[in-house]
Amino acid sequence: MQPSQRMPGIFVGHGSPMNAIEDNDYTRAWQQLGQRFPAPKAILMISAHWMTHGVGITAMAAPPTIHDFGGFPQALFDIRYPAPGDPALAAQIAAWLAPLPVALDQEWGLDHGTWSVLVKMYPQAQIPVLQLSLDMTQPAEWHFELGRRLSALREQGILLMGSGNVVHNLRRVALHAPAYDWAQRFNDVMREAILAQDKDKLIHYEQFGQDAALSVPTTEHFLPLLYIAGSVTADDQISIVAEGMDLGSISMMSVVVTDQR
């Protein structure tokens, strides 16, 4: 594969499921990402919303659209994202990650952390999509190092994506509220760490005390970022393609890692 065909790594701050049916600065940034790069062979997504003990990868030919939320308009539940799966590729990735056990999952599908973004990036749903689960028994550094291993998939034309939020505290959300001071401070220090490739600050984010504790009260929305941070190589450039704080306590920052060879 020619270097110019190496796919990016992308972390998307996905925020509310409503972004799937709304038009705003964030969704327009996602649309632009879908147009910016050549169509990938497949997409491997690490979503905040598939948490497991151990690692699984979706391995069905036609993954279902999962509406893993409640209390939203019917229009959101009506959305289907009929992207194909790729059982053969799932098996290849699982074998390649050995001796790490990876279960070939036939039950999960595509949750809203995946389809609410991809419906904007690739609205025709023509690209095969696989999800890799978050093993919640493992520490942050383990997820970062798995991202480093997965980086090689980019050489094979596979788009590596993480979907979560750098700051995600649903207990503190407030309609039309400006960013909380603690949320903005933590977001800013993580932004600097991402651009500087400061592994220590990203993996050991809890060193930022109360700001970190409030911004990352649970880890599932933060961990997908570590996969993309871990996938960065010496030939990559890192850029921020979307920014903002929704509802006071949800960071919408999105990050793109691109090969500059």
Secondary structure as UniProt FT lines:
FT   HELIX           3..5
FT   STRAND          9..13
FT   HELIX           17..20
FT   HELIX           25..36
FT   STRAND          42..47
FT   TURN            48..49
FT   STRAND          51..52
FT   STRAND          55..58
FT   HELIX           74..77
FT   HELIX           87..96
FT   TURN            97..99
FT   STRAND          102..105
FT   HELIX           112..121
FT   TURN            123..124
FT   STRAND          129..132
FT   STRAND          134..135
FT   TURN            136..137
FT   HELIX           140..150
FT   HELIX           151..156
FT   STRAND          158..164
FT   HELIX           170..172
FT   TURN            175..176
FT   HELIX           181..196
FT   HELIX           199..203
FT   HELIX           205..208
FT   HELIX           209..215
FT   TURN            220..222
FT   HELIX           223..230
FT   TURN            234..235
FT   STRAND          236..242
FT   STRAND          245..246
FT   TURN            247..249
FT   STRAND          250..251
FT   STRAND          254..259
//
